[in-house]
Amino acid sequence: MSDTASLVSAVEILGSLEESYKTILTPEAIAFLVLLHRTFNTTRKTLLARRVARQAAIDAGILPTFLPETKFVRDDPTWQGAPPAPGLVDRRVEITGPTDRKMVINALNSDVWTYMADFEDATAPTWENLLSGQVNLYDAVRRQVDFTVPGGKAYKLRTDRALPTLIVRPRGWHLEEKHFVVDGEPISGSIFDFGLYFFHNAHELVKRGSGPYFYLPKMESHLEARLWNDIFKLSQDMIAMPRGTIRGTVLIETILAAFEMEEIIYELREHSSGLNCGRWDYIFSFIKKFRHNPAFVLPDRSAVTMTSPFMEAYVKLLIKTCHKRGVHAMGGMAAQIPIKTDVAANKAAMENVYKDKLREVTAGHDGTWVAHPALASIASEVFNKHMPTPNQLFKRTEEVVVTAADLLNSNVPGNVTEDGIRKNLDIGLGYMEAWVRGIGCVPINYLMEDAATAEVSRSQLWQWVRHQITTAEGIKVSKEYALRILEEETSKLEKAAPKGNKFRQAAQHFSTQITGEDYADFLTILLYEDITKINSKSAKL
């Protein structure tokens, strides 16, 4: 038996094997995944166990701070991250979205500089979504992704200008891919998403003038960045690609990672392409990590803005850290969707986008995110006016001092209101209902919501019930109150939605998460079984 055949024999594929998937699930690609799994999965599980221990320490009152054992990294002024890679020098406007074929074409046709194709928060990880997403990206890299809807519109890549640089976001370390089993255990979703895209496209991307570039989500320590770097090095070695070709931009979207920004860049050094302010996940993490501590209760989601003390401190530290180390400091998401039916409301929404992007560029960010192509022109206008250079890595803010107390400053003005409670329920229900139907990116109230905003919604509700917060209307937020309002909102949404909707199913899950008792580590883990169709026998290649 050949080495490849031996490795493939260790795998069970428990999802359907459509003809188009065979382009992706080749014996060589499967063997590549098996080697990555066997080499790194034990470390991954050790790091996840470390997260649990860290949470226990926080629950016991030990708040995070800058690590004394890595002070030498922070104090050493001589090291730098990698210079910007081809296609990543100018990243002033990046669009993000799922990997369905229409979205891939629309994103690549947008007037932006890069496109982040998302296997994580904007994708419900059904087997079909993941494999068709890999097929779509394989075709997009080779400029063969055009298609026509049966009896309808043709979708084609533009040819009048260079296309945006492609960046891929795999799933986080906590998620597994239960349809792909190696040696009797599911492979990491991170390794699965990264490995298939890298194996098939790395050399083709380089040949076309860019490279295999990634956004790395949900990390909680520099040790998790070290794991990614080890995977990058081995992966490049295995396909005879020079080390440093891969680049990874890390989303700083957990409060613990905020205390280790320099260490994260240090671990990725030759593969680092900067850090990003993952604002909604960051708020989620702030609530999640300190949910048992009444000193960290936040008001309505609408009151928690980028000028809130802990958010402002995190942004300042991220920009200072990135520019000190010579890498991009990317801004956050504008999630607004054009409001075509209300001119005045649309004007106000777009003005808010403009102000948000102006805040980012003047603060020192090198680029920003948009969720909808219509916002690209607004973001571009702001960045073109205030950043005439490809980036502003030269803009140092050494005078900025951000302390541990600043990062933990939860003094956010505002109240908890019944309107805020109902909005959280609507967003959570709306997102979860779509997710269990296999949709990971959902327009709700003219905002493009993904898993991060649903996580904020359920975490705030849990926190308010846990600590028996009293609303501005004078109502104590009890378990009974939360469940009653949940039922009211579920009934409203259920009646307004088409038949066959899954709001009742979503409510059953949501009801377990808003009583101040059970708290799933991630909603995506809680809901995963609902979208997982495990075959009893492995598919034949």
Secondary structure, DSSP 8 states (H G I E B T S, - for coil): --HHHHHHTTEEE-S---GGGGGTS-HHHHHHHHHHHHHHHHHHHHHHHHHHHHHHHHHTT------GGGHHHHH--S-------TT-S--SEEEEE---HHHHHHHHTSSSSEEEEESSTTS---HHHHHHHHHHHHHHHTT---EE-TTS-EE----SS---EEEEE---TT-EEEEEEETTEEEEHHHHHHHHHHHHHHHHHHHTT---EEEE----SHHHHHHHHHHHHHHHHHTT--TT--EEEEEE-SHHHHTTHHHHHHHHGGGEEEEEE-HHHHHHHHHHHTTT-GGG----GGG--TTSHHHHHHHHHHHHHHHHTT--EEEEEE-B---TT-HHHHHHHHHHHHHHHHHHHHHT-SEEEESSGGGHHHHHHHHHHH--SS--TT---TT----HHHHT---------HHHHHHHHHHHHHHHHHHTTT---EEETTEEE-HHHHHHHHHHHHHHHHTT-B-TTS-B--HHHHHHHHHHHHHHHHHHS-TT--HHHHHHHHHTSSSSS---S-HHHHHHGGG----SS----
